[in-house]
Amino acid sequence: MIQRIKNIIKSKKFLYFFIALFAAQALFFAAAINYKVPSDEEYHYTFINYYAQQPITSGPIIADQNELFNLGDIQRTPSYAFHYASSFYLRLVQAFTSNVETQVFMLRLLNVAFGVVALLLLVRLAKRIGIADVTTNLTIAWLSITGMFIWVFAGISYDNLAIMLFFLLLLQLTSMQERIRVKVLVFSILTGITLVLVKETYLPVVIIGFMLLFGYRIAKDGIIKNIQDIKTSFTKVWASKQRVLFIFICLLTILFAGLFMERYAVNYARYKKFTPTCDQVHSVEECMQQGIYRRNTGQKKEFEQRKKEEVVKLDNLPVFSVKWLNYVYQRTYFYRGMQSSIVNPKASQVALVTSFFASIILLFGLLHIRSLTPAQLGIGILTILYCLIVLLYNFNTYRFYGYAFAIQGRYLLPVLPFIYMAIIGSARLVYHKLRGGIQLGFVFLILFLVGNNIAVHSPIIIYLNSRSILDTPVVGIIKNLS
């Protein structure tokens, strides 16, 4: 019986069913959720539309921002590639309709497509690094009932293209763990540059990824051997039919490297920051037109005034970390963006019990860390460092403003699949160590927890239980059902 269930789970039908379930839910929410509800959607649409209104010959570089200060600085922001690329798709849509809601819905469909491609890349990555089909398919299934993973791809966001590119980059890097091939290396550099032009917060993660790859390769074979491998690979590619494609990739990489230098290098040389604050580029009066800048500026002034009037006590890192985990949980399963479902007590209790159980399982998995392949270990290290970067960024923001800003479940979505894989893989290790009735009891306990989590955390169920918080849906047919 157990073997039959295992065969079903690791089958392609099981995998494709849950990818289709993800797509179906994302499409539904793309139609059901009102415009501006997903986080920063108005910003992304307005920025995309700005590019769509410019002549194509203008290119992605904004020489002089003299409008749209409600978006803050878009003249020197490093994160513009998603908006510029999406503008060509929006131009096509605008040729058929001038209705904003229709344009938003069509852009959301493009973002749903990014999600499907991201899942397919994730499956390929899991196979590449030696993750069992059962673990991979259960990870996809878990993602398909993770609210924020569905909701973020149902809206317009640069996170969607960034997550897809992140999985592609990991796929490229892990493919070079045995030998560095020049075509894949150049392609991975192109992907990495594109990723940080889509969203600048990936810059340290991209650097860490390449450092892990080269560190492993040098430790394994030395510098000379790796240089020889690159030379040999270059000779083979140059002598093959792939030479034209390789040249094209190299030219694209040079072009995108130029865009990277124009944005990151020039920003640092001029403003001493890769991402300058709005008031470093524009006047304070212009920047105050943006709600986020106005909020942050007001919060900082209020915090400084409080420090003058009283002794302000802020949480230390351990206390903040516990609160941060609770925020991340809420904003991964219940937070929809500008509107949020209420976390009911039963869901919190189920999550607490499940987290305790998962922590014990993960501790057991850590005892078998030596069984991990180099690629699995590398992604594990990258996942831990990524989480720490997000945590420390949120903590520093909290200490600076005296208020916890920008704690979002969506910021952990790029590594959430690997956390799921670690939990599922560790659970399988525990299962194989148990025998007889204890093993069967372990299975029933997992099924009990899974069932309860689906009942309280399923995106559709959460939506049905809190539809009243949504405004009028985007698509007419959904409006009529409301």
Secondary structure, DSSP 8 states (H G I E B T S, - for coil): -HHHHHHHHTSHHHHHHHHHHHHHHHHHHHHHS-TT-STTHHHHHHHHHHHHHS-GGG-S--S---S-GGG---SS-S--HHHHHHHHHHHHHHTT---HHHHHHHHHHHHHHHHHHHHHHHHHHHHHTT--HHHHHHHHHHHTT-HHHHHHHTS--HHHHHHHHHHHHHHHHHTTSS---HHHHHHHHHHHHHHHHH-GGGHHHHHHHHHHHHHHHHHHHHHHHHHHHHHHHHHHHHHSTTHHHHHHHHHHHHHHHHHHIIIIIHHHHHHSSSS--HHHHS-HHHHTTSHHHHHHHHHHHHHHHHHHHS------HHHHHHHHHHHHHHHHHTB-SSSB----HHHHHHHHHHHHHHHHHHHHHHTTGGGS-HHHHHHHHHHHHHHHHHHHHHHHHHHHHSS-----GGGGTTTHHHHHHHHHHHHHHHHHH--HHHHHHHHHHHHHHHHHHHHHH-HHHHHHHTGGGS-S-SSHHHHHH-
